[in-house]
Structure formats: C-alpha cells, structure tokens
Amino acid sequence: MAVRNGAEYLGQAMESLLQQTLTDFELVIVDDASDSPTRAALAFWAAKDARIALQRNETPAGLPVSLNRGLERCRSPIIARADADDLHDPRRLERQFAHLKENPKIGVLSCAFRRIDADGRHIDIRPALTGSEQIRFQMLFMNGLLHPGAMFRADLVRSVGGYDPRYWTAQDSDLWARLLPLTKFDNLAEPLVSYRIHPGSIVRSRGKAGRALSLTVPARLQSLYLGRTVSEDDVRATVDTFQSFEPLPCDRVFQGARRLADILEIAEAREPPEVRARFRIAVARALVRQARWNGRRAPAGAAAIAALSATWRFKFPERVARVTRRLSGVPK
C-alpha cells in the first residue's frame, strides 16, 4: 500500500485488511511524504499491529515510485495490492492465495468489486472478466483487472522492473501490458473489494494529460496486434467507442467502429471462438448505447449506428468489416 494524505479513509481500509481470514501476512505501507494527520494515523496502526512494516518518503515521490519501494521491501513470493481508501472482504487474501496456489500458471489475479461512494454507500457491483484469453484481448481497449484488488507473483513483476515511474496514472495497465507475454491473468468472480469513488481519486483528477498517458498503453498493444503503428486519434476513437461510457458524435463512433473492424479481422484468425463472440457482442452493445444517445440530435447517424450494431451481433464475421466501412460513410 502506498499512501499520500489519506487519513480520511485509512482507518476503514486498515480494519478491513487486518481482519483478513488469512492472517499470516506482512502489510508493507509506503508513506509518500504525507501530512501530519496521515502520519499520525499510520504510526497508530503500525504500533497496534506487528504485521505492519512502515516506511516513509521524505519528499513526495509519486505512486509508481512508492509502489516500487514497497516491492523492494516485500519478502513474500506473493504480493497483494491495496489502496488506502478501499474496503476488503475478510476472505479476499485467503481466496486469492488459494487460487494462485492451485493455478501456478496464473501470475496476476484480481477480482470483481463493488463500487461505493465517498460515504461508503453501495453504488453497484462490477462483475469481473474471467479467463486469461478474454482479459488479454480486452487489454487492447480497457484494463480488465482491478489494481487494488490484484495479487501477483513477486518474481514476475520484478522481472520486468516493477512499475514504470513515468506512469503516474495507468501504472497498472502499463505493468499488465508488459507482463502479457510472460504469464496468464484471471479474476475471481466474487466481489472481494469495495472500490471507493470520490473526488480525490487519481482517475477522477487525472485530467487530459492523464487521459493521454493512459491511452499510450492500448496504443502500444493495438499497434503490436495489427502489425502497424496506430495513430493516437484512432486509438482514442477505438477505446471510446468500445467502452462507450459517454455519448460520442456519430463520426467518432464510425471512426472507432472502423478500427474495431480491423481488429476483428485479425482476431478471426488468431483468437478462440469465445473471445471473438464476446468481442462482437460487446461492440454491438456499445453501438446500441451510442445509437440511443444520438437518436435525437443526429437521427440519420443514429439509424446507421443501430444498423451497424445489428451487423456486429448477427452477420457472419467476414461481412462485419465490409458493412462497417460502408455504413461509416453515412454523414452525421
């Protein structure tokens, strides 16, 4: 755990970690030059439980550097990540450790999670994508592993140099991307972490620069997958269309769909049937959302997007790319 000025939620996080059913562990905490309330809270918990190993950065070093210092201090061959503002199911460490013990080829394991608000109120449950092939393929568009719910093999992470200090955000996506050639990934379907959404979280506060930095990971992976350099604009359109977390202009949806069709053509020869099927369904659902959002402001474009969605869901794979490129010419 790395902490920077996290006193507000630290106590709840610590209680959930120290009450784990798996009791034989060491909790390494790196204090990244926190303020006085956080330092006092950390000192309190370190004095309370001998399993806590506390170290402090005299000046702020940032999350990836702090995590690397924590990795240097960890003695176990298995390491679990935790953040100072989340809550953990008491069985989390036990369940994940048992799964890694039973599946030695898996190097990184995370889990489904609940989302809670700043006051700890339940928002929803985010199911986990399971199976290494599915997780590996989805990394082209989005991270399928919750970082503060991850457990991994220490030697594996150390073999690639740990976290890249340049990634002050998306340091987990970058790390998983570098581990892709070396190991298998998986998630437990149980929601073992309550992930807190609040204004101070990095994802909420990273801004345009953080967004641009995070997109370099799928850009790298998509370029490798397609065998050519993918432009930043195409990567952004592809990721935004696949995720469809918010409405996009029709022309951006068509641009993203064209690039997704390029990836589908490669996937047809490279990926197992279940990965291809899930990909097509995921894109079809994303396009349905975009068609609904654009229904009033751009009805012609929305109709084309809806037709495109049906193509992705129902047509033979060899027709998807052709129809996608044809329909993408419809004006917004």
ABEGO torsion letter per residue (X at the ends): XBBBGAAAAAAAAAAAAAABABABBBBBBBBBGBBAAAAAAAAAAAAABAABBBBBBABBAEAAAAAAAAAAABABABBBBBBAABBBBAAAAAAAAAAAAABAABABBBBBBBBBBAAGBBABBBBBBBEAAAAAAAAAABBABBAAABBBBAAAAAAAGEBBAABABGAAAAAAAAAAAABBBBBBABBABBBBBBAABAAAAAEAAAAAAAAAAAAAAAAAAAGBBBBAAAAAAAAAAAAGABBBBAAAAAAAAAAAAAAAAAAAAABBAAAAAAAAAAAAAAAAAAAAAAAAABAAAAAAAAAAAAAAAABBAAAAAAAAAAAAABBX
